[in-house]
Amino acid sequence: MKRITTIIFTAIAVSVAALFTTSCVQDLDVTPIDPNIQTPEEVLNSIEAYQQLLAKCYGGLSVSASEGPDSSPDIDGIDGGYGQYMRALFHLQELPTDEASVCWNDQTIKSLHGLSWTTSDVFVTAMFSRIYYQIGLCNEFIRRGQAAADEFQGEEMDYMIAQARGLRALSYYHAIDLFGNVPFATEANSVGATGPEQIMRPDLYNWLVEEIAGENGFRDDLLPISQTEYGRVSQEFATMLLAKLYLNAEVFTNGQVTAWNECAAECEKIVSTMSLNTGENGYQWNFSADNNLSPEIIFAVQSDGTNIQTYGSTNFVIKSSIVSGNPAWQGALGTNDGWGGLVVTPQFLDLFDEDADQRYLFTDASEFEGAEVHIRDIVDNSLFSNGYCQMKFTNLKHDGSPADNSTSSYPDTDYPIFRAADAYLMLAEAQLRGSGLSQSGLDAYNAVLERAGLPAVSTITLDDIIDERGRELYWENVRRQDLVRFGLLTSSTYLWDWKGGVQEGTGVDERFNLFPIPSTEINSNSLLEQNPGY
């Protein structure tokens, strides 16, 4: 079983300060439902208590509630299943793309793949709320940790504060990517202050870069990954986050900044120190029940069949890819149930050399006796049998043996957020767009190809980059961002089944390159302006 010490979900129930007055942060005012729970002032009286509060900051990425997968969700009014952080992120980063379609008709979920959401979309609101719940938790930890200087300050507290800053930066990175101009508050904001004010996207970009790598940036206070306990943010985490900001600088600053050379420099740091898994099943090891042992993963959101149970994260992506009642199919992914919802589009499958590419991990279910065979095209997007299913994420270990918690209804598989292969491909793209592709960028690109069983190439184009990123990183919550950066998400240049709400696919208005600020937030905070077009 995994050694899990960073995330214990009986963590202290802390009443997070009401930094915002919008509806989201009325949810963020996490006053315990049980009025008998002690106040923060009473319980934050030791370094161990602060460790538990930091565990809650990590736990907010993994589960929706402190006890069980859906009991007493942290955010009132947001379903503990689709409101879990990684599931909400998948909804917004994958469903609007060629990589994922869903046959369910839950509320407005089909609007995500159709790129037709509105300002009141419940799935958009769930992600926004989860982001700001996380930011609120981290702000509170940083504020209280800094105030504890006389009693508890020292290297351990400085290290914990740096981790909280890293987790906060991750959520602000998701905010700038998905929502653009967003509410902004840090530990410096007065408790109960009105607002918060809205920060413009370029200003948030600049703040994030400075927060990570500036004179007082948190990266220097983190440990290198070789010295970091698994599941904690590390110096490499900070480097990847900074590289991601640089990669998308032109988008995030509305064309004011390009930072390709800066991105390449940060990626070189990862490529020069972290190698890819190249052994048997080396690629799928990153998405298996023992992926906590994969040296390629820089940071992942943890799952555990016993200690970390959720209806989101990898439980969602695994079970949504199979049907219930078929033991052979369920066994192939190491689980005991299936929800039958998620498939991939035929256009995405077309990116692969099906016979040679080891990352082609999809099925039409024909090998599972008794299962309905799937067709390749999504003719009817209400039928699970329309579209192939992923077999990349699994609750088996990478050698095919059962997970330690194989009898559990919840997987052991962690959800990767950053891994080395992404940096390899980012290096090639940044060089190609910046000063020109060098040997290091080409070698990094070829390392990814060769690990997949494909021959090395002598030259690459941007078209090669976007296709290769799809093949390597599918369902890792980067596809929407990539398609936006390449100008393909909303345009008619690249179409897939049910893009724009029609079977043959169609281009949509450019406003769908961003999600709207939820109408509940706009109505509650007069300092916020809606994104253009909504």
N, C-alpha and C positions, 0 to 999 in steps of 0.2 A: 504494500500500500504506500501511496505517496506520503512523504513527510511534509505535513502542512502546518506551519507555525505562524505564517503571516496573516492567515485569514481564519479566525475563529469567530463564528457568527453568533456566539452569545456575548458579543462585544458590548461594552457599556452603551446604554441607550442615552445619547446625549441630545439635549435640546439645542438644535442649531439656531444660532442667532438669526433673526428675521432681517436679512440684508436687503430683501426686496419686498415690495408691497404688491407686486403683481400676483395673479392667481397661481402662477407657477411657484412662487416663493411663499405663498401662503401654504402650499404643499411642502415647501422647503423648511418651514418652521416645524421641525420634526419633534414636536412635543410628544413624549411617550404617551401611548393610549392609556397605560396604567398610571394613574396619578400618584401611586405609592412609590414609583421609581425615584431614586434620589436625583437631585439636581447636579449639574456638572461641577459646581463649586464643592459639593460634598464628596464626590467620587474621584476627581482629578487631583489626587493627593499623593501620587507616587509615579515613578517612571513607568511602572508596570501598567498603571491606569492609562497613561498616554500611549503606551504600546497597544492597548486594547482599542483606544479611539482611532489610532492609525489603522488598525485592523479593519475598523468599520469603513474607513476611506477606501481601502482595497476591496472590501466586501461589496461595496456598492456597485462595482463592475461585474460581480459574479452572481449576486442574488438580488431578489426584489424585497426580501424581508429578512429580519434577523433570525427568525425561527421557521424552518421549513421552506418549501419552495414558493408558497403563496399566502402564508398566514400573516395577517396584519401588515400589508405592504407598506414600505417606507413612504410612498407617495399616495396620499388619499385621492381616490377617484381615478387612478391609473391601474389597469389590470396588471396583476403580478406576473402574468405570463408574457403578453406582448409588450409590457412595460419594462421587462428586464433589459439592462443596458445593452448587452451584445445582440439580443434579438431585435431590439428597437433599431440598433445600428445596422443590422442586416437588412431590415425592412427598407431603410432609406438609402443604403449604399448598394444593395444588390438587386432588389425587386424592380427599380426603374431601369434596369439594364438588360443586355442580352444574356446575362449569366443566370437569371432566375425568374421564373414565373410561378404563380401560385394559383391553384384551382379553387381555393376556398372563396366563399362569398362573405367573409366576416366584415361587417360594417363597410369601411371604405378601402379595404385592402387592395381591391383590383385597380383602384385609381393610381396606386403606386407604379405598377408595371405599365399602366396606360399613360403615365405622365400627365395626369389630369387632376391632381389633388387640389384642394382649396384651403383657405385659411383656417377652416374648422376641422381639418382632417385629424382623426383621433390618433393615428399612428405617427403623424408629424408632431402632434402635441406630446405624445408619450416620450419621444426622443428628446425634445426640447426640455421637458420636465426632468428627465433623468440626468441630462447634462448639468442642469443647474442645481439639482439635488447634490450631485457630486461636487460641484464647485463650492456650494455652501458648506458641505462637510469639510472640505480641505481648507477653506478660508477659516473655519472655526478652529481647526487643529492648529493652523499656523498662528492665528491670533493668540490662542491660549498657550501654545508652546513658547512663543516669544515673550509672553508676559510672565512665564515661569522662570525667568532668568536667575533670580536670586536662589531659588530652591532646587531646580532641576536642570539648569543649563549645563552644557558640557558637550563633548563630542557625540554622545548618543542622541541627545535632543537635537543638535544641529543636523545630524544625519536623518532623523525622523522628519524634521521640518523640510529638509531637501526632498525627501520622498513625497511628502504632501504637496509640495510645490510642483513636483513632476507630474503627479496624478492630476492636479488642477490644470496644468498646462495641456495635458492630454485631452481633457474635456473642453478646454477653450479651443484647442486645435479642431476638435469635432464641431464646435460651434461656428468657427470661422469658415470651415469647409461647407457645412450644410446650410447655415443661416445667414452668413455674411455680416451685416451690421447688427450687433447683438447687445443685450444688457451686459454691463461690466461692473464688477465689484471685486475687491481684494480684501485682505485682512485689514487694510487701512480704513475701510469704510465704517462709518459709525453704525453701531447696532441700532436698528429701527429707523435708519435714515430713509427718506422718501426716495423713490426711483426704483431701481438704479438708472443712471443715465445710459444712453446708448453710445457705444464706441463704434467708430467707422472701421470698416474692414482693414484698410491700410494701417490704421493706428493700432489695431489689435495685432496685426502681423508684426509690426515693429516692437510692440510690447513683448510678444512671445519670444522673438529672437533675443531681445535683451534679457528677458527673464531666464532663458536657458544658458546663454553664452556671454552675457555682458559681464561687466566688472564684478558684479555681485550675483551672477547667475548661479542657479542651483547645480549645474553639472559638476562643478568643481567640488561640491560637498557630497557627491555620490561616490560609491565604490565602483571599480571596474567589475565587469560581469564575472570574472574569474574569482572574485572575492565576495560576490553578492549572493545571498540566499535566493534560491529559485523563487520566482514570483514577485520579487521586489524590483523596483526601478533601479537602473544602474547607469553608469556613465554612457554605456552603449545605447541604452534607452534614450537618453538625452540627445545623443548624437543622431540617432535615427529620427527623432522628432524634429530636430533642427533641420536635418536633410530634407524631410518631408515639407517643411515650411519653405525652404529654398526651392524645392522642386516645383511648388505651386505658387511661387511668389508673384508671378505675372497675373495669375487669376486672383489671388488673395488681395493684391494691391490695386486691382482694376487697371493693370497695365503700367503702373508707376515704377515698378521694380522688376528686374530680372536678376536671378541669382544662380545661373547655371554653374558657373565656376565654383561658387561657394558650396553648392550642392555636391558637386563632384569631389571637392576636398573633404567634405564630411563623410561621403560614401567610401572614399579611399581608406579612411580610418577603420571602417567595418571590414572591408574586403581584405585588407592587409592583416587582420587579426582573427577573422572568423571564416572557417571553411564550410562547405556544404556537406551534408550527409551523402556519401557516395557509395555506401555499402548496399547490401541487398535490401530492397524496399526503402532505400534511403529517403526518397521523396515522401512516401506515405508515412514514414516515421513521424513526421511533423504534425500529423493529424490523427494519430493513434492514441490508444489509452496510456501508453508509456511515453508520450511526447515530452513529458517533463524531463526526460533523460536526453533529449535531442540537443546536441551542442549548437544547432543552427538557430534555435529560438532565442531571441533577445528578450522578449517580454510576452507573456500570455496571461489571459484571464483564466483562473484555475477552476477546475471542476473536480468533484470527487463523489463517488456514488454514496458514500456514507456521510461525509462532513459538509459537502457543498452541493446542495440539491436545488435545482431550478428547472422551470419549464422553458427557459430560454437557453442562451449560449449554445454549446454543442449538443445538448439534449434536443433542442429545437431543430438544428440542421440535420442531425442523424435520423430522428424519428419522423421528420416531415418528408424524408426521402424514401420511405418504405410504407407498406400497408400492414395493418394488423392481421393476425390470423394466418400468417405464412411463416412458419418456423424456420424454413430454409433461408428465406430472404432476411428475416430478422437476425438469424444466426450469422449471416455473412457480414453484418455490421455490428455484431456483438451486443444486440439489445433484445428486449423481450416484448417490444410493442412497436406500433407504427401509426403515424397520423395521416399519411398519404396526402401531401400537399404541394411540395416543391419539386419543380422540374427545371431543366435548362432548355433554351431555345435551339432549334436546328442550326441557326446561323452561328451560334457559339460553337457547336460541335464541328462546324465546317472549318474552324481555325486549326483543328488537329489533324495530324497524320495518325489515323486511328490504329494502324498496324505497328507503327514504330515508336510513337510517343508514349512513354511509360506513365505520363500524367493523364492519359485518357482513361479516366476512372468513372465510367458511366455504364448504365445498363438499361436494356429494354425489358428486363425482368424475365426474358424467355428461358434463362437457365434455372429459374426457380419454379419447381413443379407446383401447379395450382394457381400461380400468379397470372393476372391478366397481362398479356404482352402489350407493351407500350408502342405507340407509333412515334416516329421521329418529329413530325410536324405538330404544332399546337393548333389544330383546326378548331377545337372547342376548348376554350380556356377554363371551362368549369369541370373538365374531366381530368383526373389524375393520370389516366392512361395516355394522355396527349402530351408528349415530351418525354425525353429520357431522364433517368434519375442519377444523382451523384453517388459514387461509392468511395469518395476521397476521405471524408470524415467517418471514422469508425471507432467503436468501443472495443476493438480488439487491439492487442499489442502489435507492434510493427512486424513481429515474426509470425503473426497469425494466432498466437495463443490467447486464451481468454484474459480479460481484464481482471485485476485483483478483486473488483466488485462486480463480477460478471452476473451475479444474481440480483443486483440492484436494478431499480427502475431508472436510475440516473447514471450517466457515463462518467468515466474517469478522464476523458479526453479534454485537455485544456484548449482554449481558443486562442491561437496565435494572433497577436496584434503587430508585432515587429519580428521579422526573422531575416537572416543574412541574405537569402536569395533576392529579396526585394532590393536591398542595397546594391547588389551586383547589377541588377537591371537598371536601377536608378543611376548608377555611375555611367553606364553606357549611354543612357538617354541624355543626362546632363552634359556629358562631353560632346555628344552629337549636336546638341542645340547650342552649346557654348563655344569653346575654343576649337572644337573639332575632336573627332574620335581618336583616341590614342590607343596604344597597344594594351594598356591596363584595362581600358573600357571594353575593348574587343575580347580580351582574355576573360573578363568577368562574364560577359554575355555568353561566350562559348562554354564557360564552366557550367552555366545553367542548362544550356542545350545538351551538353555531353552527359550530365547527370540524368537527363530525361531519355537518354539513349539515342540522341540525334547527332548527326555529324556537325563538326565545327564549320563556321562560315568565315569568309575573308572580308566581308563588308556587310553593313547593315544600314537600313533606312528607318525613319520614324515609323513607317507602316509596320516594319518588322517589330519595332519596340512595343507598340500598342498590342499587337497580336500576341507577342511572347509574354507580355505582362498578364494578359488574359489566361493563357495556358498555364502559367506558373502560379498565379495568385488567385484563381477563381474561388469565390465564396470566402475570401479573406477580407472583405469589406473595403476594397480599394477601387472597385471597377467604376462606380459612378464618378469618383474623383478623377480617375484616369480618362474616362470618356469626355468629361468636361474640359480637361486640360488639352485634349487633342481635338476639341471642337466637334465631337461626334454624338454627344448625348441627345441633343434636341434637333440636330440637323437632319435633312433628308439624305445625306451622303451615305449613312450607314443605317440600315433598317433591320429590324427583327420582328418576329411574330408578336403582334398585339402592342407594339410600340405605337403610342398615340391612340390606342383603343380600337384599332382595326386589325384584322387578322394578318393582312399583308404588310402592316407597319407603315407609319407615315411620320414626317417631321412634325415638331410641335413648336410652340412659342418659346423664345429664348428665356422667358422668365423661369422656366422649369429647370434651368441650370442651378437655381437656388430654391430652397424651400422657404415658405413664408414664415414670418413670425406668427405664432398662433394667435388667432383673433382674441382669445381670452387675455393674452398678455397686452395686446394693443389697447383693448378696452379698459384694462386696469391700470395702465401706466401711460400717462400723457406725454412722457418724455421719449416714447418709442415711435418710430415711423416704420411703416410697412415697406417691405422690399418692392422694387418697381414691378408693376404689372399685376399685382394682387389687390 
